[in-house]
C-alpha cells in the first residue's frame, strides 16, 4: 500500500483520522502506534514482524549506550554494535552482495522492507545523538516505536532527529485549522508526486539521454519526487496535529550533480540517501 493509492486515500487515512480523534488525548500516541503497525501489516505481515524486531533491537542498543555513556571506552561497544547491525541490515536488502545472508536467515522470497533507507538512517542518527548526549534514551517504548514506525513518514520521509520528533509530539497544536492546513499540504504533495514527478519520470525513461550539466524539466523529476514525498509526510502529520519540518531545504544547483550521476531507484530512496547528510546537520 502506497500513499497515493485509492486504498490509502479513501480507506486507511479516513479511518485512521476518525479513530485518532475519537481516542482520548492521553492515548493518542498509542493509537498512532497501533495504526502504524496496521499500516505495516497491510504492506506485509513479514514487514510488520521485521519492524517490530528492528525497533526492539535499536531500543535495546539505545538504552545500553545510555547506561554506559560516562565510560568512554565501554560505550563504544554498544554504539559500534548498534551501527553495525543497522548497516548490515540495509546492506543485506539494498545490495546484491549479501543475497547469501538472506538465504542463511531464511528471508521470505520477494520480501523487501520498504523505507529501509529512512528508518535505518533515523536509527543510526538516534544512537549517535544518545552517544553524544544530544538526547536521552527514552524509556517510553511507545514513543520510540512510533518514531521508527510512524506511518505518515515511514516510507518516504522526511528524515527527522529523534529530539525533533518528540518535541513535535509534546507541542501538538489542538487546532482544527491545522488539520485543514495538513490536508492542503498533503494534496500539494500528491500533485507533485503523481502528476509532476511520475509523469516526468516516464518522459525521462523515454528520452534516456540528458545533459548532466543542466537541470531541465526532464532531469528535475528525482527532486520533485523527493520533495513531493516529504510533503506527504508533513501533510499527514499535520492531520494528526504533529508539526514536523516540511522538507529538506535543498539547493538544486548544489545537489544536481550528485543526483544525476547516481543510479536512481524508482522508489526515490537513492535520492534520499544522496542527501541524507543534510538532515543531520
N, C-alpha and C positions, 0 to 999 in steps of 0.2 A: 504494500500500500504506500503510495506516494502522496505528497501534499496536494498535488494538482489533480488527483483522481476524483471522480464523482463520489466514490465511496467515502472518501475522507471529507470532502466539502459538504455533502448533503447528508452524510450519515454520522461518522465518528465525531466531527467537530461540533455540530449542534448538540448531540447527546452529551459530549464532554462539558460544554458550557452549561447545559441545564443541570447536570449533576454537580458541577462546581459551585454554582450559585445557590443550589438547594442545600449544600453542606454548610454546617456552622463554621464560622471563620477559623476556629482553632483546629479544625480537622481538614482544612482545605489543602494543606501541603501533603497530607497523607492521601487525600483524594486525587491530587495531581500525580502522585507516585503510582497509585493503582491504575489510573488512566494511562500513564506512560507504560506500565507493564502490559496492559491490554494492547496498546499500540504495538509494542514489540512482539507480543504473541500473535497479533494479526499478520505481522510480516512473516513470522515463522516461530514455532514453539522452540526450535533449536536456538533461534536468536534470543528468545526470552531467557532460556537457561544460560546461554553464553553471557548475556548482560548481567544477570544476577551473580554468576560466578566471578566475572571480571570486576564488578563493583565491590564484591566482598573481599577479593584479594587486595585491591588497591586501598580499601578501607583499613584492612589489617596492616598493610605497609605504612599507611599514613600515621597510624597510632604507634607503631613501633618506632618510627622516626621521631615522633613527638616525645616518647618516653626517654629516649637516649640522646636527645638533641644536644644536651650540655656536654656530652662526651664526644669530642671532635673525632676521635679515631673510630669509636664504635658506631656512631651514627652513619658513617659511610657505608656500612654493611647493608642495613635495610634500604637505604637510598639506592645503592647500586643494584640490589636485588629487585626492587620495585621497578626501576627504569629498565633494567634488562628484561623483566617479564613483559612490560608494555611494548618494548621494541621488538622482542621476539614475536609477540602476538601479531603486531602489524606486519612484520616481515613474512610471517607464515601465510597470511592471507593476501598480502599486496604484491608479493613477488613469486616468481616461478622456481626459485632456488630452494624452497623449503616444502615442496609438494610431498617429499618423502616423510616429513614430520607429520603432515596431515594424515598420511596413511598409518603412521605409528599410533597416533592418538585417536584414530578412527573417526575423523571428521566426516559427517554425512555428505554424500556426494551432492555437489551443487550448492552446498551451504556457503554463504558469504555474509559476514557481519556488516551490513550497510552502515555507513557513517563511521567506520572504524578509524579513519584519519582524524576526525574531530574528537571523538571521546578518548582516543589514545593520547593526543596532544593535551587535552584537558587533564587527563590523569597524571601525565608526566609533569605538567606545569604545577599541579596541586602539590605533588610530592616535593618538588623543588621549593615551592613557596613555604611549605611547612618546615623544610630543612633550613631555609634562610630566615625563618621567624616572621615572615610577612603575614601568615595566618596561623591559627591554631587548628590542630586536628579536631574536627567536630565530633562530639560524642553522639550527636543525633544522627543515626544512620539513615533516617528518612530523608534528611536534608542532603546528605552526601549522595545517597542513591538517586534522589531527584536531580541533583546536579549532573550526574552521569547519564541519566535516562530521560530527562525532561523532553517529552516528545516534540514540542514546537521547534527545538533546535538540535535534536538528536542526529538527524540525517544530514542537514545542510548548514548547520551553524546558526548564528555566529559563534566564534570562539570566545570564551569568557574565562577570566580568572575566577577561582572559587570565591574569593572575597567579594568580587563584584556581584556575583550571583546571589550570595547570602544577603548582601546589602539590599539588593532588589527585592528579595523576599521580605525583609524586615520593613521596607519602606513602600509597601504596596499602596497605591492610590485608590481608595474605595470610591471612585467617581465614575458614573455611567458614561461621562464624556470620554474617558479613556478607552472604554470598550468600543465606542464608535470610531475613535481615532485608530484603534488597533485594526478594526475591520477595514478601514480605508487603506492603511499601510499594507495589510495582507493582500488586498485587491491589486494594489500597485505592484507588489512583488510577483503576484500571479501573472500580471500582464507582461512584466519584464522577462519572466522565465518562459512562459508558454508561447507568447506571441513573438517577442523580440529574440530572446536567446535561442529557443528551439528552432525558430524559422531561419535565423542566420546560420545556425549550425548546419542545417540541410543545404543552405546555399554554399557554405564553406566546403562541405564534402563534395558538392557538385563541381565547384571550381578547382579545389585542391591544388592551387598554385597561387601563392601570395608573396608579396614583397615584405620581408620581415622588418624592413627599415621604416615602414609606415603603418600606423594603426588605422585601418579603414573600417567600414561598417562590417565587412566580412570577418575581419580578424578581431573585432571587438566582442564577439559573442561569448568567449570564456568569461570576460569581466562582467558582462551583463548577466550571465548565468549565476556567477558567484554573488553579485550584488543583489540580484533578484531573490536568490535563496536566502541571503541574510535578512532581506525584507520579510520573507516568510516568518522567520524566527522572531523578529521584532514584533511583527503584527500579531502573531499567535500569542506571544507573551503578554502583550497589552490586553488582549481579550480576557486573560486571566489575572489582570491587574498587576502584572510584573513588568517593570520598566527596565529593559536591558538595552545596551548600545545597538543602534540600528544596523550598522555595517562598519567594516574596516575602512578607514579613510585612506584609500589607495590613490596613488598617482599613476594614471595610465602611462605617462611618459617614462616614469621610473621603473615600472614593472613589466612593460610590454615585451621587452626582450626575454625576460625570464619565462613569461607565459608562452610566447610564440615559439621558443626554441625547445619547449618541453613536450613530451608525449601527453596529449590531453585526453583524460578519461571522460567519457560521456557523462558520468555522474557528477563531474565538477570537482571531485576530490583532489585531483592532481593540482588544480589551480589553487585550492585551499592550502595544500602542502607547500607550494612555492611561496606563499605569502604569510604562512603561519607565524613566522617570527615577528611580524608586525603586531600580532595580537598580544604579545608578551613583553612589549617594550614598556 
